[in-house]
Amino acid sequence: MMISDRNQSATVIFILLGFSEYPDLQILLLLIFLVIYVISVVGNLGMIAIIIMKPKLHTPMYFFLKHLSFVDFCYSTSATPKLLENLVAQDKTISIPNCFTQFFFFATCALTETFILAVMAYDRFVAICNPLLYLVIMSQKFCALLMAAAFSWGIFLSLLYTGSLLLLSFCGTTIIDNFLCEYSGILSASCSDKYVSEMILFIVTNINMMSTLIVIFISYIFIFITVMKMHSIRARHKAFSTCASHLTAVGIFYGTVFFLYCIPNTKSSWFTLKLGSVFYTVVIPMLNPLIYSLRNNDVKEILRNLISQK
């Protein structure tokens, strides 16, 4: 908010409509999202616990997966509890500090996840294309530096986004047609010129998405070339199977984000925007641990052993 508008902005209140246009479905939606959130929390925290407890999984690949699960847990927790509250509460208001705080945390998680997915692609590239040097290149120190860079990158860009929103003015009580304080929703609620904020969103989002996608794309080009040179079909299958989970997670995450931010910002698109927001803030954090546990032989074996012990 601009300094000149401090007194005015102090009384600003946002109303998160959520899914209030479907009053008959509130209880059903509450149960669905509650189940998804519980699965997400149990899945991601369970994945973290398994990786920490099992020495067999103390490798660079699972080190990155552990941090991805942590980010997904924070990602879901930054949005879902408020969504559940809005489904049962009559008062759907949120103060501007709480709104911006929610946006900052979920934006940090989303941006950090793009960086982690790129790092995981590079990890698979080194493992398949330079297997003899894998543990030398992907040392503990280097992996820790990559994760520090991922979180620093996410926090920096999130601060940039949040700062661009703080330049805007907001007037009185404003409706946001979404269940969370998402960038486009906050922009639409502003009563000042949005050009600078829109340009920051466009430029920074495209730079972030394209740079991480280039790393993923180039990594998998070299992986594909290396795998095609293998004479053993079994070796090819093993190499591709180690990448299958990551490729699935990348396809779902980037596909949703591109779909969400490529649609025109019109009133007719708000329903699509809302559904997209649900998918990438609520559903994807639940899917990632399922994808990695169901398509990963090491994790499946550990889960089978844990179940058999009980």
Residue pairs with C-beta under 8 A, 6 or more apart in sequence:
1 9
1 12
1 96
1 166
1 167
1 168
1 169
1 170
2 167
2 168
2 169
2 192
5 169
5 170
8 169
8 171
9 96
9 169
9 170
11 172
12 96
12 170
12 171
12 172
12 173
12 174
13 93
13 94
13 95
13 96
13 172
13 173
13 174
14 93
14 94
14 95
14 96
14 99
14 170
14 173
14 174
14 175
14 176
14 181
14 186
14 189
15 92
15 93
15 94
15 173
15 174
15 175
15 176
16 82
16 86
16 92
16 93
16 94
16 176
16 178
16 179
16 180
16 181
17 92
17 175
17 176
17 177
17 178
17 179
18 83
18 86
18 87
18 92
18 178
18 179
19 25
19 26
19 29
19 87
19 179
19 274
20 26
20 86
20 92
22 29
26 87
26 88
27 87
29 87
30 84
30 87
30 88
33 80
33 83
33 84
33 87
33 282
34 84
36 80
36 282
36 283
36 286
37 76
37 80
37 81
37 84
37 282
37 286
39 286
39 290
40 72
40 73
40 76
40 80
40 282
40 285
40 286
40 289
41 73
41 76
41 77
43 69
43 286
43 288
43 289
43 290
43 293
44 69
44 70
44 72
44 73
44 76
44 285
44 288
44 289
45 69
45 73
46 289
47 65
47 66
47 69
47 289
47 292
47 293
47 299
48 66
48 69
48 70
48 73
50 57
50 299
50 302
50 303
51 57
51 58
51 62
51 63
51 65
51 66
51 69
52 66
54 302
56 298
56 302
57 298
57 299
57 302
60 123
60 127
60 134
60 135
60 138
60 143
61 120
61 123
61 124
61 127
61 242
62 298
63 143
63 147
64 116
64 119
64 120
64 123
64 143
64 146
64 147
65 120
65 292
67 116
67 147
67 150
68 113
68 116
68 117
68 120
68 249
68 288
69 288
69 289
71 109
71 112
71 113
71 116
72 109
72 113
72 284
72 285
72 288
72 289
73 285
74 105
74 109
75 106
75 109
75 110
75 113
75 281
75 284
75 285
76 281
76 282
76 285
76 286
78 102
78 105
78 106
78 109
78 281
79 102
79 106
79 179
79 180
79 277
79 281
79 282
80 281
80 282
82 94
82 102
82 179
82 180
83 179
83 180
83 282
86 92
86 179
93 173
94 102
94 181
96 170
99 176
99 181
99 186
100 162
100 165
100 166
100 181
100 186
102 180
102 181
103 161
103 162
103 165
103 180
103 181
103 182
103 183
103 186
104 158
104 159
104 162
106 180
106 281
107 154
107 157
107 158
107 161
107 162
107 183
108 154
108 155
108 158
109 154
110 154
110 257
110 280
110 281
111 153
111 154
111 157
111 158
111 208
112 150
112 151
112 153
112 154
112 155
113 154
113 253
114 208
114 209
114 212
114 253
114 254
115 149
115 150
115 153
115 154
115 212
116 147
116 150
117 212
117 216
117 246
117 249
117 250
117 253
117 254
118 211
118 212
118 213
118 215
118 216
119 146
119 147
119 150
120 246
121 215
121 216
121 219
121 220
121 246
121 250
122 215
122 219
123 138
124 219
124 220
124 223
124 242
124 243
124 246
125 219
125 220
125 222
125 223
126 133
126 134
126 137
126 138
127 134
127 138
127 242
128 223
128 226
128 227
128 239
128 242
128 243
129 222
129 223
129 226
130 137
157 204
157 208
160 200
160 204
161 183
161 200
161 201
161 204
164 196
164 197
164 200
164 201
165 183
165 186
165 187
165 197
167 196
167 197
168 186
168 187
168 190
168 192
168 194
168 197
169 190
169 191
169 192
170 189
170 190
170 191
171 191
174 189
174 191
175 189
176 182
176 185
176 186
176 188
176 189
177 185
177 188
177 270
177 274
178 185
178 270
178 273
178 274
178 277
179 274
179 277
179 278
180 277
180 281
182 273
182 277
183 201
184 265
184 273
185 273
187 194
187 197
187 198
187 201
188 265
190 197
205 261
209 254
209 257
209 258
213 254
216 250
220 243
220 247
223 239
223 243
226 239
227 236
227 239
227 240
228 236
230 236
230 239
241 295
241 297
244 295
245 291
245 292
245 295
245 296
248 291
248 295
249 287
249 288
249 291
249 292
252 284
252 287
253 280
253 284
256 276
256 279
256 280
256 284
257 280
259 276
260 273
260 276
260 277
260 280
263 269
263 272
263 273
263 276
292 299
293 299
293 300
293 303
294 300
